[in-house]
Amino acid sequence: MDFFYIVFLVKVFYEVLLYTGIRPTDCYKLAKKHLQGRYLTLRMNKTGGRLSIPLSNHIISTLEALSGQCEFDETLLFKTFKSDRQKKNCVKTMQSNFTADFVRINNINLHTFRHTYAHNMLNKGVPKEVLQTLLGHRSIKTTEIYANWVRKEELERWV
């Protein structure tokens, strides 16, 4: 497979994680059937619950670019990352942007994109209950874990 295509695919994979907040295990299994208009609709691997996430114009255009680069049918969007080895390489590529100490101290992994998404949404003023729905959490207590990292200015806005 072409090196530049792999780089492009990894970039798209990271962007989907960052702008949708889905778990990496769910992203690996995305298919065209999960894209329904401006929404990403899927059943989560971890909880079995259903998610329907609105997609930004940026992600829609990114996924359209992906469809132009590969066979984009009912098969997996990220079928390149099927094996455990390929998934580990995807993680290592992302971690290579940081020092080894930073990765270890901050536990940088693919799930970090989900945390970043949650923090960005909270910083934009999205209510916890809405974020709970977007992340597919069953309990608001799980979502409230992210509220501890909200910017001070945003917290003061709500007090």
Contact map, one row per residue, 1 for C-alpha under 8 A:
111011000000000000000000000000000000000000000000000000000000000000000000000000000000000000000000000000000000000000000000000000000000000000000000000000000000000
111111000000000000000000000000000000000000000000000000000000000000000000000000000000000000000000000000000000000000000000000000000000000000000000000000000000000
111111100000000000000000000000000000000000000000000000000000000000000000000000000000000000000000000000000000000000000000000000000000000000000000000000000000000
011111110000000000000000000000000000000000000000000000000000000000000000000000000000000000000000000000000000000000000000000000000000000000000000000000000000000
111111111000000000000000000000000000000000000000000000000000000000001000000000000000000000000000000000000000000000000000000000000000000000000000000000000000000
111111111100000000000000000000000000000000000000000000000000000000000000000000000000000000000000000000000000000000000000000000000000000000000000000000000000000
001111111110000000000000000000000000000000000000000000000000000000000000000000000000000000000000000000000000000000000000000000000000000000000000000000000000000
000111111111000000000000000000000000000000000000000000000000000000000000000000000000000000000000000000000000000000000000000000000000000000000000000000000000000
000011111111100000000000000000000000000000000000000000000000000001000000000001000000000000000000000000000000000000000000000000000000000000000000000000000000000
000001111111110000000000000000000000000000000000000000000000000000000000000000000000000001000000000000000000000000000000000000000000000000000000000000000000000
000000111111111000000000000000000000000000000000000000000000000000000000000000000000000000000000000000000000000000000000000000000000000000000000000000000000000
000000011111111100000000000000000000000000000000000000000000011001000000000000000000000000000000000000000000000000000000000000000000000000000000000000000000000
000000001111111110000000001000000000000000000000000000000000000000000000000001000000000000000000000000000000000000000000000000000000000000000000000000000000000
000000000111111111000000000000000000000000000000000000000000000000000000000000000000000000000000000000000000000010000000000000000000000000000000000000000000000
000000000011111111100000000000000000000000000000000000000010000000000000000000000000000000000000000000000000000000000000000000000000000000000000000000000000000
000000000001111111111100001000000000000000000000000000000010000000000000000000000000000000000000000000000000000000000000000000000000000000000000000000000000000
000000000000111111111111001000000000000000000000000000000000000000000000000000000000000000000000000000000000000011000000000000000000000000000000000000000000000
000000000000011111111000000000000000000000000000000000000000000000000000000000000000000000000000000000000000000011011000000000000000000000000000000000000000000
000000000000001111111000000000000000000000000000000000110010000000000000000000000000000000000000000000000000000000001000000000000000000000000000000000000000000
000000000000000111111100000000000000000000000000000010100000000000000000000000000000000000000000000000000000000001001000000000000000000000000000000000000000000
000000000000000111111110000000000000000000000000000000000000000000000000000000000000000000000000000000000000000011101100000000000000011000000000000000000000000
000000000000000110011111011000000000000000000000000000000000000000000000000000000000000000000000000000000000000001000000000000000000001000000000000000000000000
000000000000000010001111111000000000000000000000000000000000000000000000000000000000000000000000000000000000001001000000000000000000000000000000000000000000000
000000000000000010000111111100000000000000000000000000000000000000000000000000000000000000000000000000000000011000000000000000000000000000000000000000000000000
000000000000000000000011111110000000000000001000000000000000000000000000000000000000000000000000000000000000000000000000000000000000000000000000000000000000000
000000000000000000000111111111000000000000011000000000000000000000000000000000000000000000000000000000000000000000000000000000000000000000000000000000000000000
000000000000100110000111111111000000000000000000000000000000000000000000000001000000000000000000000000000000000000000000000000000000000000000000000000000000000
000000000000000000000001111111000000000000000000000000000000000000000000000111101100000000000000000000000000000000000000000000000000000000000000000000000000000
000000000000000000000000111111100000000000000000000000000000000000000000000111000000000000000000000000000000000000000000000000000000000000000000000000000000000
000000000000000000000000011111110100000000000000000000000000000000000000000111000000000000000000000000000000000000000000000000000000000000000000000000000000000
000000000000000000000000000011111110000000000000000000000000000000000000111110000000000000000000000000000000000000000000000000000000000000000000000000000000000
000000000000000000000000000001111110000000000000000000000000000000000001111110000000000000000000000000000000000000000000000000000000000000000000000000000000000
000000000000000000000000000000111111000000000000000000000000000000000000010000000000000000000000000000000000000000000000000000000000000000000000000000000000000
000000000000000000000000000001111111000111000000000000000000000000000000000000000000000000000000000000000000000000000000000000000000000000000000000000000000000
000000000000000000000000000000111111111110000000000000000000000000000000000000000000000000000000000000000000000000000000000000000000000000000000000000000000000
000000000000000000000000000000001111111110000000000000000000000000000000000000000000000000000000000000000000000000000000000000000000000000000000000000000000000
000000000000000000000000000000000011111000000000000000000000000000000000000000000000000000000000000000000000000000000000000000000000000000000000000000000000000
000000000000000000000000000000000011111100000000000001110001000000000000000000000000000000000000000000000000000000000000000000000000000000000000000000000000000
000000000000000000000000000000000011111110000000000111100000000000000000000000000000000000000000000000000000000000000000000000000000000000000000000000000000000
000000000000000000000000000000000111011111000000001111100000000000000000000000000000000000000000000000000000000000000000000000000000000000000000000000000000000
000000000000000000000000000000000111001111100000011110000000000000000000000000000000000000000000000000000000000000000000000000000000000000000000000000000000000
000000000000000000000000000000000100000111110000011100000000000000000000000000000000000000000000000000000000000000000000000000000000000000000000000000000000000
000000000000000000000000000000000000000011111001111000000000000000000000000000000000000000000000000000000000000000000000000000000000000000000000000000000000000
000000000000000000000000010000000000000001111111111000000000000000000000000000000000000000000000000000000000000000000000000000000000000000000000000000000000000
000000000000000000000000110000000000000000111111000000000000000000000000000000000000000000000000000000000000000000000000000000000000000000000000000000000000000
000000000000000000000000000000000000000000011111000000000000000000000000000000000000000000000000000000000000000000000000000000000000000000000000000000000000000
000000000000000000000000000000000000000000011111100000000000000000000000000000000000000000000000000000000000000000000000000000000000000000000000000000000000000
000000000000000000000000000000000000000000111111110000000000000000000000000000000000000000000000000000000000000000000000000000000000000000000000000000000000000
000000000000000000000000000000000000000000110011111000000000000000000000000000000000000000000000000000000000000000000000000000000000000100000000000000000000000
000000000000000000000000000000000000000011110001111100000000000000000000000000000000000000000000000000000000000000000000000000000000000100000000000000000000000
000000000000000000000000000000000000000111110000111110000000000000000000000000000000000000000000000000000000000000000000000000000000111100000000000000000000000
000000000000000000000000000000000000001111000000011111000000000000000000000000000000000000000000000000000000000000000000000000000000010000000000000000000000000
000000000000000000010000000000000000001110000000001111100000000000000000000000000000000000000000000000000000000000000000000000000000010000000000000000000000000
000000000000000000000000000000000000011100000000000111110000000000000000000000000000000000000000000000000000000000000000000000000000000000000000000000000000000
000000000000000000110000000000000000011100000000000011111011000000000000000000000000000000000000000000000000000000000000000000000000000000000000000000000000000
000000000000000000100000000000000000010000000000000001111111000000000000000000000000000000000000000000000000000000000000000000000000000000000000000000000000000
000000000000000000000000000000000000000000000000000000111111100000000000000000000000000000000000000000000000000000000000000000000000000000000000000000000000000
000000000000000000000000000000000000000000000000000000011111110000000000000000000000000000000000000000000000000000000000000000000000000000000000000000000000000
000000000000001100100000000000000000000000000000000000111111111000000000000000000000000000000000000000000000000000000000000000000000000000000000000000000000000
000000000000000000000000000000000000010000000000000000111111111100000000000000000000000000000000000000000000000000000000000000000000000000000000000000000000000
000000000000000000000000000000000000000000000000000000001111111110000000000000000000000000000000000000000000000000000000000000000000000000000000000000000000000
000000000001000000000000000000000000000000000000000000000111111111000000000000000000000000000000000000000000000000000000000000000000000000000000000000000000000
000000000001000000000000000000000000000000000000000000000011111111100000000000000000000000000000000000000000000000000000000000000000000000000000000000000000000
000000000000000000000000000000000000000000000000000000000001111111110000000000000000000000000000000000000000000000000000000000000000000000000000000000000000000
000000000000000000000000000000000000000000000000000000000000111111111000000000000000000000000000000000000000000000000000000000000000000000000000000000000000000
000000001001000000000000000000000000000000000000000000000000011111111101000000000000000000000000000000000000000000000000000000000000000000000000000000000000000
000000000000000000000000000000000000000000000000000000000000001111111111000000000000000000000000000000000000000000000000000000000000000000000000000000000000000
000000000000000000000000000000000000000000000000000000000000000111111111000000000000000000000000000000000000000000000000000000000000000000000000000000000000000
000010000000000000000000000000000000000000000000000000000000000011111110000000000000000000000000000000000000000000000000000000000000000000000000000000000000000
000000000000000000000000000000000000000000000000000000000000000001111111000000000000000000000000000000000000000000000000000000000000000000000000000000000000000
000000000000000000000000000000000000000000000000000000000000000000111111100000000000000000000000000000000000000000000000000000000000000000000000000000000000000
000000000000000000000000000000010000000000000000000000000000000001110111111010000000000000000000000000000000000000000000000000000000000000000000000000000000000
000000000000000000000000000000110000000000000000000000000000000000000011111100000000000000000000000000000000000000000000000000000000000000000000000000000000000
000000000000000000000000000000111000000000000000000000000000000000000001111100000000000000000000000000000000000000000000000000000000000000000000000000000000000
000000000000000000000000000000110000000000000000000000000000000000000001111110100000000000000000000000000000000000000000000000000000000000000000000000000000000
000000000000000000000000000111110000000000000000000000000000000000000000111111100000000000000000000000000000000000000000000000000000000000000000000000000000000
000000000000000000000000000111110000000000000000000000000000000000000001001111100000000000000000000000000000000000000000000000000000000000000000000000000000000
000000001000100000000000001111000000000000000000000000000000000000000000000111111100000000000000000000000000000000000000000000000000000000000000000000000000000
000000000000000000000000000100000000000000000000000000000000000000000000001111111100000000000000000000000000000000000000000000000000000000000000000000000000000
000000000000000000000000000000000000000000000000000000000000000000000000000001111100010000000000000000000000000000000000000000000000000000000000000000000000000
000000000000000000000000000100000000000000000000000000000000000000000000000001111111011001000000000000000000000000000000000000000000000000000000000000000000000
000000000000000000000000000100000000000000000000000000000000000000000000000001111111011000000000000000000000000000000000000000000000000000000000000000000000000
000000000000000000000000000000000000000000000000000000000000000000000000000000001111111000000000000000000000000000000000000000000000000000000000000000000000000
000000000000000000000000000000000000000000000000000000000000000000000000000000001111111100000000000000000000000000000000000000000000000000000000000000000000000
000000000000000000000000000000000000000000000000000000000000000000000000000000000011111110000000000000000000000000000000000000000000000000000000000000000000000
000000000000000000000000000000000000000000000000000000000000000000000000000000011111111111000000000000000000000000000000000000000000000000000000000000000000000
000000000000000000000000000000000000000000000000000000000000000000000000000000001111111111100000000000000000000000000000000000000000000000000000000000000000000
000000000000000000000000000000000000000000000000000000000000000000000000000000000001111111110000000000000000000000000000000000000000000000000000000000000000000
000000000000000000000000000000000000000000000000000000000000000000000000000000000000111111111000000000000000000000000000000000000000000000000000000000000000000
000000000100000000000000000000000000000000000000000000000000000000000000000000001000011111111100000000000000000000000000000000000000000000000000000000000000000
000000000000000000000000000000000000000000000000000000000000000000000000000000000000001111111110000000000000110000000000000000000000000000000000000000000000000
000000000000000000000000000000000000000000000000000000000000000000000000000000000000000111111111000000000000000000000000000000000000000000000000000000000000000
000000000000000000000000000000000000000000000000000000000000000000000000000000000000000011111111100000000000000000000000000000000000000000000000000000000000000
000000000000000000000000000000000000000000000000000000000000000000000000000000000000000001111111100000000000110000000000000000000000000000000000000000000000000
000000000000000000000000000000000000000000000000000000000000000000000000000000000000000000111111111100100001100000000000000000000000000000000000000000000000000
000000000000000000000000000000000000000000000000000000000000000000000000000000000000000000011111111100000000000000000000000000000000000000000000000000000000000
000000000000000000000000000000000000000000000000000000000000000000000000000000000000000000001111111000000000000000000000000000000000000000000000000000000000000
000000000000000000000000000000000000000000000000000000000000000000000000000000000000000000000011111101100000000000000000000000000000000000000000000000000000000
000000000000000000000000000000000000000000000000000000000000000000000000000000000000000000000011111111100000000000000000000000000000000000000000000000000000000
000000000000000000000000000000000000000000000000000000000000000000000000000000000000000000000011011111110000000000000000000000000000000000000000000000000000000
000000000000000000000000000000000000000000000000000000000000000000000000000000000000000000000000001111111000000000000000000000000000000000000000000000000000000
000000000000000000000000000000000000000000000000000000000000000000000000000000000000000000000000011111111111000000000000000000000000000000000000000000000000000
000000000000000000000000000000000000000000000000000000000000000000000000000000000000000000000010011111111111100000000000000000000000000000000000000000000000000
000000000000000000000000000000000000000000000000000000000000000000000000000000000000000000000000000111111111000000000000000000000000000000000000000000000000000
000000000000000000000000000000000000000000000000000000000000000000000000000000000000000000000000000011111110000000000000000000000000000000000000000000000000000
000000000000000000000000000000000000000000000000000000000000000000000000000000000000000000000000000001111111000000000000000000000000000000000000000000000000000
000000000000000000000000000000000000000000000000000000000000000000000000000000000000000000000000000001111111100000000000000000000000000000000000000000000000000
000000000000000000000000000000000000000000000000000000000000000000000000000000000000000000000010000001110111111100000000000000000000000000000000000000000000000
000000000000000000000000000000000000000000000000000000000000000000000000000000000000000000100110000000100011111110000000000000000000000000000000000000000000000
000000000000000000000001000000000000000000000000000000000000000000000000000000000000000000100100000000000001111111000000000000000000000000000000000000000000000
000000000000000000000011000000000000000000000000000000000000000000000000000000000000000000000000000000000001111111100000000000000000000000000000000000000000000
000000000000000000000000000000000000000000000000000000000000000000000000000000000000000000000000000000000001111111110000000000000000000000000000000000000000000
000000000000010011001000000000000000000000000000000000000000000000000000000000000000000000000000000000000000111111111000000000000000000000000000000000000000000
000000000000000011011110000000000000000000000000000000000000000000000000000000000000000000000000000000000000011111111100000000000000000000000000000000000000000
000000000000000000001000000000000000000000000000000000000000000000000000000000000000000000000000000000000000001111111110000000000000000000000000010000000000000
000000000000000001000000000000000000000000000000000000000000000000000000000000000000000000000000000000000000000111111111000000000000000000000000000000000000000
000000000000000001111000000000000000000000000000000000000000000000000000000000000000000000000000000000000000000011111111100000000000000000000000000000000000000
000000000000000000001000000000000000000000000000000000000000000000000000000000000000000000000000000000000000000001111111110000000010001000000000010000000000000
000000000000000000000000000000000000000000000000000000000000000000000000000000000000000000000000000000000000000000111111111000000000000000000000011011000000000
000000000000000000000000000000000000000000000000000000000000000000000000000000000000000000000000000000000000000000011111111100000000000000000000000000000000000
000000000000000000000000000000000000000000000000000000000000000000000000000000000000000000000000000000000000000000001111111111000010000000000000000000000000000
000000000000000000000000000000000000000000000000000000000000000000000000000000000000000000000000000000000000000000000111111111110010000000000000001001000000000
000000000000000000000000000000000000000000000000000000000000000000000000000000000000000000000000000000000000000000000011111111000000000000000000000001100100000
000000000000000000000000000000000000000000000000000000000000000000000000000000000000000000000000000000000000000000000001111111000000000000000000000000000000000
000000000000000000000000000000000000000000000000000000000000000000000000000000000000000000000000000000000000000000000000111111100000000000000000000000000100000
000000000000000000000000000000000000000000000000000000000000000000000000000000000000000000000000000000000000000000000000111111110110000000000000000000000000000
000000000000000000000000000000000000000000000000000000000000000000000000000000000000000000000000000000000000000000000000010011111110000000000000000000000000000
000000000000000000000000000000000000000000000000000000000000000000000000000000000000000000000000000000000000000000000000010001111111000000010011001000000000000
000000000000000000000000000000000000000000000000000000000000000000000000000000000000000000000000000000000000000000000000000000111111100000010000000000000000000
000000000000000000000000000000000000000000000000000000000000000000000000000000000000000000000000000000000000000000000000000001111111110000000000000000000000000
000000000000000000000000000000000000000000000000000000000000000000000000000000000000000000000000000000000000000000000100110001111111111000000010000000000000000
000000000000000000000000000000000000000000000000000000000000000000000000000000000000000000000000000000000000000000000000000000011111111111110010000000000000000
000000000000000000000000000000000000000000000000001000000000000000000000000000000000000000000000000000000000000000000000000000001111111110000000000000000000000
000000000000000000001000000000000000000000000000001110000000000000000000000000000000000000000000000000000000000000000000000000000111111110000000000000000000000
000000000000000000001100000000000000000000000000001000000000000000000000000000000000000000000000000000000000000000000100000000000011111110000000000000000000000
000000000000000000000000000000000000000000000000111000000000000000000000000000000000000000000000000000000000000000000000000000000001111111000000000000000000000
000000000000000000000000000000000000000000000000000000000000000000000000000000000000000000000000000000000000000000000000000000000001111111110110000000000000000
000000000000000000000000000000000000000000000000000000000000000000000000000000000000000000000000000000000000000000000000000000000001000111110100000000000000000
000000000000000000000000000000000000000000000000000000000000000000000000000000000000000000000000000000000000000000000000000000000001000011111110000000000000000
000000000000000000000000000000000000000000000000000000000000000000000000000000000000000000000000000000000000000000000000000000011001000011111111000000000000000
000000000000000000000000000000000000000000000000000000000000000000000000000000000000000000000000000000000000000000000000000000000000000000111111100000000000000
000000000000000000000000000000000000000000000000000000000000000000000000000000000000000000000000000000000000000000000000000000000000000011111111110000000000000
000000000000000000000000000000000000000000000000000000000000000000000000000000000000000000000000000000000000000000000000000000010011000010111111111000000000000
000000000000000000000000000000000000000000000000000000000000000000000000000000000000000000000000000000000000000000000000000000010000000000011111111100000000000
000000000000000000000000000000000000000000000000000000000000000000000000000000000000000000000000000000000000000000000000000000000000000000001111111100000000000
000000000000000000000000000000000000000000000000000000000000000000000000000000000000000000000000000000000000000000100110000000000000000000000111111111000000000
000000000000000000000000000000000000000000000000000000000000000000000000000000000000000000000000000000000000000000000010010000010000000000000011111111000000000
000000000000000000000000000000000000000000000000000000000000000000000000000000000000000000000000000000000000000000000000000000000000000000000001111111000000000
000000000000000000000000000000000000000000000000000000000000000000000000000000000000000000000000000000000000000000000010000000000000000000000000011111100000000
000000000000000000000000000000000000000000000000000000000000000000000000000000000000000000000000000000000000000000000010011000000000000000000000011111110110000
000000000000000000000000000000000000000000000000000000000000000000000000000000000000000000000000000000000000000000000000001000000000000000000000000011111110000
000000000000000000000000000000000000000000000000000000000000000000000000000000000000000000000000000000000000000000000000000000000000000000000000000001111111000
000000000000000000000000000000000000000000000000000000000000000000000000000000000000000000000000000000000000000000000000000000000000000000000000000000111111100
000000000000000000000000000000000000000000000000000000000000000000000000000000000000000000000000000000000000000000000000001010000000000000000000000001111111110
000000000000000000000000000000000000000000000000000000000000000000000000000000000000000000000000000000000000000000000000000000000000000000000000000001111111111
000000000000000000000000000000000000000000000000000000000000000000000000000000000000000000000000000000000000000000000000000000000000000000000000000000011111111
000000000000000000000000000000000000000000000000000000000000000000000000000000000000000000000000000000000000000000000000000000000000000000000000000000001111111
000000000000000000000000000000000000000000000000000000000000000000000000000000000000000000000000000000000000000000000000000000000000000000000000000000000111111
000000000000000000000000000000000000000000000000000000000000000000000000000000000000000000000000000000000000000000000000000000000000000000000000000000000011111
